């Protein structure tokens, strides 16, 4: 496949270089209800706090679990924030393409796999991803973040590009890491603007992914909440992270210090973010969404009534105090 980049993908790549993209959560009630007006206010607050762009309906936003009307509404409201909007597409929210508003009582907490598609679920994943992508294009999204798939990843990217024509950000995720040979093919696709790495604890894999992305002329994007400072040192040129669903200022401080000339400021900002990441991105890992919602409520970004993740594992209320203490 050609390594030339399409002008549309090149524009998004250049627009996002140096940017902090907040992987926004979706504020929900305990039963999974979404208030679109409240979500719009939250998106505006993220931007006011320093987010240069928004990623909605991604893993942090529980995109694969939301109904079609809610998904559409969140894209429309995010666009009103006046920054580039990247939309998460694909993934699996259970037996149906998208759940309605809340987790089925038959599904044990923590068993969902919103970030990938198992071999058994492979049928129809391309169709679902393409449909999501076409909706995002229709509503004016600036780009797409493709959830990893266990099927033919190159074919998936090509199908989405042909159908929607929106620049794509590929995704190397720790639950379904992309083989280097496949990654090279994806990075050679003309519609791919960049690649987000989120390998959690695989430093060598993160370094390799960043190097391959930069060598292809695409944007190397860190999604490494637990290796944020190091990933910048390894060559990441932008960030798209779940920790910025609440802590935009703390995340942005690391990026600003990195691009400055004060080593101590970078060290201090990184240490602060690392403490927070250690408290929020920990076992059970799927609980990070709830932890970020707790933090978003504490910071006044959303009300307590909508600081719930009905799709994640149940967490002890005592954990909230640890998260808030780490953020201080």
Protein Blocks (a to p, Z undefined) as FASTA:
>chain_A
ZZbdcfklmmmmmmmgopacddddddddfkopacfklmmmmmmmmmmnopabdcehilkn
ommmpcfklmmmmmmmmmmnopacdddeejjebjbfbdckbccfklcghiacfkbccfkl
mgoklmmmmmmmmmmmmnopabdcddddfbdfklmmmmmmmmnopacdddddfklccdfk
lmmmmmmpmklnbdcddehjamklmmmmmmmmmmnopacddfbfklmmmmmmnopabdcd
fklmmmmmlmmmmmmmmmmmbfklmmmmmmmmmmmmmmmmccdfklmmmmmmmmmmmnop
acfklmccfkbccddfklmmmmmmmmZZ
